[in-house]
Structure formats: structure tokens, C-alpha cells
Amino acid sequence: MTTGADRRKETTTGRHLEQAILTLLEHRGPTATICPSDAARAVYAGDGDGWRDLMEPARRAARRLVAAGEVEITRGGRTVDPAAARGPIRIRRARRATAPADGTSA
């Protein structure tokens, strides 16, 4: 049974993972990608491979950031539906449409 304390810990961890994803992407080139394991390792405070337990929470954090329009999830360089993404994925900044330099709409 999940307790209130467990849910609060999961929520806090989820926020930390979201921030780690955004921070890692901020420190890389505009088209760079990261693996959810990068965020899991950044958030995990222990030694060893305990970060692996944060892999699914990191994937959930990435899905929330997709819903917020912050990132995209890719496989093989192509954007994929986060709900359908299975296997290895990458996370990149959302590609936003840009307005023409003269201010007119496209």
C-alpha cells in the first residue's frame, strides 16, 4: 500500500528529475539529447547503481515535460509518442516554431 509519505517522496523525486532533465539540456547544445539515465544519475544521491531504480521515474518526468511543451522524446532521432515509447529513448528540447524575422506570420 502506498502511503502519503511515499507519494510525497515520489512527487519530490519527480520534480528533481524534471529539473535535472532541463538543467542537463540547458548545458548542452541546442540540438543535443540526453538519456533518462543522465537525469537518474544526477538525482541519485547514493553510491553504486541505485540510480537504476530512478529510470522509470525519469521517463515519467520526461513525459510530464513533453506534456508541458518543454521537451520531446525521440527514438532513432525521430520524435515519438511518449505513451508508446518503449526501449531506449532520448530526450531533447522541444523544437519550437519560430516567427519570420520581419514579424509577419508564416
Buried (B, 14 or more C-beta within 10 A) or exposed (E): EEEEEEEEEEEEBBEBBBBBBBEBBEEEEEEEBBBBBBBBBBBBEEEEEEBEEBBEBBBBBBBBBBEEEBBBBBBEEEBBEBEEBEEEBBBBBEEEEEEEEEEEEE
